[in-house]
Amino acid sequence: MSDIDVEVAVVGAGLTGAATAWALARRGVPVALIEAYPIGHSHGSSHGTSRIVRRVYDDPFYLRLTGRAFDSWSRAEDDTSTALVRLTGAVDHGAGRNVAALPPKLAAEGIVSTLMSAGEAAERWPGMRFEGQVLHHPQAGHVNADVAVAAFARRAGELGATILDNTRVTSIVPSGAGTRLHTVFDAGTRLHAASDAGTRLNTTSDAGTRLNTTFDAGTRLHTTSDAGTRRHTSSAGPVITAGTVVIAAGPWLPDLAPGLPLTLPALTVTQQQVFHFTRIDPSPDWPVFVYKNADTQIYGLPSGADGGPEPAFKVAQHNGGRPTTATSRDRVIDPASRDIVTRFVREFLPGLDPAPVAEASCLYTNTPDEDFILDRVGPLVIASPCSGHGAKFAALTGETAAALAIGDAAPDPRFALSRFR
């Protein structure tokens, strides 16, 4: 493939990167979206069928931000013609959560909520038990992360973005002539598809079959098969020159940081575990929930096909992940976390079979203060909505990173790198 020259390059095609490419392409900005793995992969933080979207925070700043995020999700659904958010409502409870203090904060932002007793909540949602007072708010639910990533990337391509997956960025070098990104292709099968809109797609299959496809005046398809041989070599990819580079690398950001002309805070990557359980009686439409006591935070929400036989419910521990890196993670499920979650299910979710039917790991990238990084330094935009609560903001984060990339907005001081100096 020849070298590529665009106005903006986006590194990383998880929820944030794919949403950023979509937001830029909607504005008519020439953009390339670059992903080291197949788009929709399970190596980072954006895979799976279920992520919570909700309004409740103690901090008024995030309360306001959640409202803007719902507006962004609506725009994304309209533009991609894809249902992304399913509303179920949400409940908060537990001895570590002073839910009685929350309604005035929510009301100040126009968020409807209701306080009820544990008994009232258990009567409303059979199969669930509660501890202490329960806060319910209806503007909450979940987003299918796999569907959202695919929709953002697909729509960006339809609008003219250049999409490159299985393309690993090895260096980012700002210069007066434009920032240059050097890449390598991970070997295996690549599909090179070019349309008149300028969209290119590179994918790899484990079978080792190479397909080179060009859409022009006539479509040509050339294939070769290596009889299922799996290859683990790389070849030089294109050099990409961009006026601005958005780095949305998630847990790979610490790996890229030493080569960047800026200073990042100490970022901690942790491996988290999620567990899926079968609903015994799927007829009650359960809300998503967040539970907190002095030591543990547990959350739960409906899950899709990645949760085993449907209908399933995903339950996980928000805290307690073990430190790792994006490249050294072992994907081994922590038995201590499994025990904590299954004990919680037995005590508070009798409507679930307490034996997990599926389990998986994912990665959190944590800043010291758990706020995000959305800032621009020279030609680089760092987009890291992280610390385990960023997925609900993905559509908004993409629009924000796009605005930073084209100089249409200034960084919010709350998310600026300068706060760490």
N, C-alpha and C positions, 0 to 999 in steps of 0.2 A: 504494500500500500504506500502511496506517495505521502509526503509530509502534509500537514494540515495547518491552516492558518485561520483562526477564528477570533472573535472579539473576546469571548469568555470561555475558559476551559473549567470544567467541574470535575474534581478528582473524587471518586466514590459515588456509587449509584445505590446507596441505601435509601431510606426514606428521605433524609435531608437532601442528599445529592440529586436524586431523581426529581424531587419536588423543585429544587433550584433550577435544574435544566428545563423543566416544564414551565416555570414562571418566566425564565428568560426567553424561551421560544415563543411564549404567548406575546411577549413584547416585540417580537421580530428580531431579537438579538442573535447573531450567528454564534452558536454555542456547541461545544463538544462535551459529551458526558463520557467519562473514562472509568471503567470498572475492572479490577484485577481478576475477578471471577465471573462466571455467568450471572447475568442480572437475575436477582431473586435467590441468590445462594444463601447458605445457612452458616457462613463462617463469621458473621459479625453480630449486629444488634437489631437488624431490621427484618428478620424472617419470621415466619409463623402467621397464623390466621387471626390472632387476637391481641390487640393492645387497647388499654383503657383510654377513653376520652371522657373528661369530667370537668366540673367547674370548681370543686371545693379545694381551697388552699387557705391557710392562715394568713398569708401575705396578700394584701390588696393588689400589689403589683401583678402577681400571677393570676389573681381573680380577673383582673381586666384583660390580661393576655389570653386567658381561656376563651373569653367572649370573642376576641379578634380571631382566635384559632377556629372557632366554629364557623365564622363568616368565611374564612379561607377554605375550610373543608367544603362548604356549600359551593363556592366558586369552582373548586376542583371537581366536584361531582358533576356540575353543569357542563364544564368544559370537556371532561373526559367521557361523559355519558356513562358513568360508572357509579353504582351505589357503593360508597366507601364507609359510611358511618351508620351503625344501627343503634338506635336509642333504646335503652332498657331502664334508665334511671340508675342511681347509685346510692349505696348506704355506707355510712361510717359508724363504727362503734369500737368499744374496747376501753379498758381502764386507762390506757395511755393517751386517750384522745378526749379532750374537753369539748364534746360536740355542742354543749349548751352555749358556748361562747361564739359559735360560728354563725348562726342565723342573722344577727345584726350586720356582720361583715358581708354576708351574701346579699342581704337585702339592699345594702348600700350600692351594690353593683347590679341591682335588678334581677338577682338570681332567686328563684322561688325555692323554698325548702320547707321541710316539716320535721319537727321533733316528735318522737314517739317512744313509748316504753319498749323494753325488750319483748314483753309479752305481746304487745300490739303488733310489733314487727314480725314476730314468729307466726302470728295468726294471719298476717297479710301474705307472707311468703312461706308456705308450708315446706318443710325440709331444711329450713335454715334456723339457727339459734343465734342469740345475740347476748352481748355483755354490756350492761348499763344502758344508758339512753342511746337512741339510734337517730341519726340524722339522715333523712332521705331528700335527694333533689332529683328532679326528673330529667334535667338537661345533661344526660350522661349516657354512656354506652361503650361501644367498642368499635375499633376500626380493624379491618382485615389488612395487616401489613403487607402480605404477599400480593394481594390484589392492588393495594395502593401503589407499591413500587412499580408493578407492571403497568398500571394505568398511567402513572406519571411518565415513565420512560417511553411507552407507546405513543402517548400524545405529543411528547416533545419531539419524537421522530417524525410524526405526521406533520408537525409544524416546521420541520426543516432542520432539527438538531442532528448533529453527527453523533451516533451512539457507537461506542467501542467497548465491548466487554472482552474478558480474557486478555486484557491489555494492562500491564502493570507499569505504573510510573516509577522510574528508577531515580530521577532527579528533577528538581524544579529550580531553574536558574533564571532569576530576573536580570534583565539587561535593558539598555536604552532602546533596543530594537523590538522589545516585547519579551515577555517571559517565555522561556523555552522549556518544554517538558519532554524528557527522553523516556521512551517506553520500550518494553519488550512484550512480545506475544508469548503467552504460555502455550506450549505445543499441544497437539491433539488436533481435533477437527475444527477448522474455522469456517464460518460462513461469512463471506464478504458480500454484503448487499448494498448496492448504491442505487438510489432512485433520483429522479430529476430534482426532488426537493433537497437532495444532498444528504440523505440519511444513510449511514453505514452501520452495519451490525456485524460483530465478530463473536461467534460462539464456539464452544468446544464441547465435544462429546467424548465420553470415555471409550467409545468404540474405535476411535481413531480415524473416522471417515472424514475426508476433507471435501468440502463443497465450496466452490467459488461461483458466486452468482452475481450477475450484473443486469440491472434493469435499465435499458436505454431504448433505442428504437425497436430492438427485438430482445427478448430475454434469452440469455445463454446460461446453461447449467453444465458445469464440468465436475465430475465426481471421481474420486479414487478411494479405494478401500484398503485398509491395512489388515484385514481379517481379524479385527478386534484387538489389535495390538495397542496397548496403552503406553503413551510416551510422556516423558517427564522432562523434556528439554524446552528451551526457549529460543526464540529468534528475535532479531531486532524488529521493533515496531516503528511506527512513524514518529518523527519529531513534530511536536505540536507547539505552535507559536500562538500566544494569546496575549491580549492587552491586559487582562485580569485573570487570575486563577482563583477559583473557589475551592478550598480544601475541606471536603466533607468526608474525611477518611475514617471517622468513628474511632474504633480502638486501635487503628493503625496510625493515628495522629502522633502518638509518642515516638513511633519509629521514624516518621518523616521529620519530626521537629529538629533534630540535629543539623539537617541540611538546609533549614530555612533561615532567612535573614531577619528573624524576630525571636523574641523570648516568650516561651509559653510557660505557664505555671506547671507545677508538678502534677501530672495527671496519673490517676491510678486506675488500672484496668482490672476488673474482677470478673470471674466466671460465676454466673448465677445458674440456678436450676429452676425448671418449671415442671409441674406434674399435672397430668390430665386424668380426670375421674369420670366415670359413667354416671349419668343421672338415673336414679331408680325410677322416679316418676317425672318425666319431662314436661308434664302439663303446666305446672306453675312457671310463669315467666319471671325468672329470678333477675334481680338487679346485679350489676357489678358491685363489689364491696371492697372496702379497705378496713382492716382491723389493726389496732395498735394496742400493745400493752407496754410495760416498762422495758422489755427486752426485745420484743419481736414485732415486726410489721408483716402482715400477711394480706395478700390481695387475691381476688378471684374474679373470673369473668367467663362467659361462654367461649368455647373454642370450636374450631372447625375440624377439617379432615386430619390435621396434624395431631389432633388429640385422640386418635383412635376411633372406635365406633361412635358415631354421633347418635344422640346429642351428648356432648361431653362438656366438662367444666374445667377450666384451667385454674389451678391454685398454686401460689408460689410465695416464697419469702422474699421480701424486698431487700432486706439487709442480710449481712452474713456471708456474702460471696467471698471467695478466696482470691488473692491477688494472682495475676497471670499477665500474659501479653497476648496480642492477637495471633502471634505466630507460635507461641509455646503452649497454648491452652491444650489440655488433654481430653476435654469433653467427658471425663469420668464424673458421674453424678455423685455428689457428696452425700454419703448415707446419713450424716447428721441432719442435713437439710430435709432429706426425705422423711426422716423420723419426725421432725418438727411439723412438717406440713401434714403428714398422715395423722398425727395426733390431733392437730387442729381440725381436720376433716371429721374425725370420729366425734369430737366434742361439739363442734359448731355447725357441721353440715351433714346431718344424718340422712339427708336426701341424696347423698352420693354413696356409691360403693367405695369403701375406704381403701381398696387396693388400686394403685395407679394403673391405668391401661396404657399410658405412654408417658415418657419423660424426655427432657432435652435440656441442653445448656445454651446460654447466650451470654453476651458480654455487656457489662456496663463500663463506661468511661467516665470517671468521676473527677470533677474539679474540687479544689479544696473547700469551696463554699457551697457547692452543689448548684450554683447558678450556671447558666450556659456561657459559651463563648460565641459571640456573633460580632465580629470586629473586622476592620480593614486596616492593614498596614502596608502602605505603598500599593503594589499591584496584587497583593494577596488578601483574600478574604478567608478568615477562619470561621467555619460554621460547625460548631460542636454543641448541639442541644442535647446534653448528656445527663449523667448522674441518675439515670433510671427513670426520669419523668419527662423526657423530651418527645416521645413518640406522638403524644396527643397534640403537639404543636407543629407537626411536620409540614402541613400545607402552608401555615403561616411562616415557618422558618424558611421554607423555600422562597416565598415571596420576599422576605426580609433580606436574605442573602443575595437574591437577584438585584434588589434595589441598591444594596451596598456595592455590588460588582459594577454597576453602571453609573455609580455616583449620584443616585437619585435619593439617597437617604444617608443620614449620619448614624454611627453606632449609638445604641442606647447605652448610657454610662453603666447601667446595671450589668451589661454583658461585655463591656470593654475590657481588653487586656490590661489597660492601665490600672485597674483595681488591684492587680497583684503586685504592683511595684512598691 
